[in-house]
Amino acid sequence: MLSLGLLGSFEAQIGPLTLAALPKKAQALMAYLAIENDVPRSRTELATLLWGDTGDEQALQSLRKALSVIRQALDEDADAILAVQDGAIALERGAVTVDALEFERLARAGDPDSLRAAAKMYRGHLLAGLDLDEGPFNEWLLSRRERLRELALTTLGRLLDFQTRTGADDAAIETGQRILALEPLHEAAHRALIQIFGRLGRRAAAARQYQVCVDALAQELGVTPDPSTTAAYRESLMGRPDPLA
């Protein structure tokens, strides 16, 4: 079984063994086949996607070389994982697990356990660091990357709501901070952290969080916080002071 980690930097394992480092375009080819796995992809489509500026014949030759590199890396498992038939190429679904696809499944399940598992799985942007000088591939990558990022924000937001409702303050703080690492302008996350800090009597932390929110909104959007955020901050000032805030 081939396990592909595409959230964050590219990772590939067969069982407990990590595959040798692959060239970037071989990584890109495997990632594309893993995610766009609804139907086998034609050689022409793949060649154009990754080598479209080199001419048809050169692009197809480069594709053949990349496939050869992947086969060498997969070694004796190549035939069970890489399907090549009638000019079309695919990764065998039953022989490959893909973290990005599992993340989507868990995120859409929506129950607390699935949300926690999805949040843990999202370790970074799709194929972080793999941007190539290939227009078609970069367009696909940026679109998919943003879609997964938005899903991550939604997932973390739902998890934060659940943790806040159930009084899991430490976990909620961690989740809120993860949201803001992905989107510093996420005012609902700022507000949730301010409220948690206020409830814990951590006035200084609430004040810092409010100021970070104010500065981010002013610098990026030229606006002030929503009145509900300011109200949460004012309420936090009334909490029991904590010397560890």
HUSUL-V251049 format. One line per field, one symbol per residue. psi: psi as a letter, one per 30 degrees, with the letter a starting at -180 (. if undefined). burial: b if it has 9 or more other ideal C-beta (glycine too) atoms within 8 Angstrom, else e. A space follows every 50 residues. Layout:
BEGIN
psi=???
burial=???
END
This chain:
BEGIN
psi=kkkkjfjalkkkkjbfkkklkllefeeeeeeeeeeigelkkleeeeeeef hfgfleeeeeeeeeeeeeeeeeefbffeffejkjkhglklkjefgkkkee eeeeeeefefleeeeeeeeefigllkhkggklhjeeeeeeeeeeeeeeee eeeeeeeeeeeeeeeggieeeeeeeeeeefeejfgjeeeeeeeeeeeeef gieeeeeeeeeeeeeeeeeefhlllkeeeeeeeeeffflkkkfg.
burial=ebbbbbbbbbbbbbeeeebeebeebbbbbbbbbbbebeeebbbeebbbbb bbeeeeebbbebbeebbebbbebbeebbeebbeeeeebbbbbeebbebbb bbbbebbeeeeeebbbbbbebbeebbbeebebebebbbebbeebbeebbe bbbbbbbbbbebbbeeeebeebbebbbbbbebeeebbebbbbbbbbbbbb bbbebbbebbebbbebbbeeeeeebeeebbebbebbbebeebeeb
END
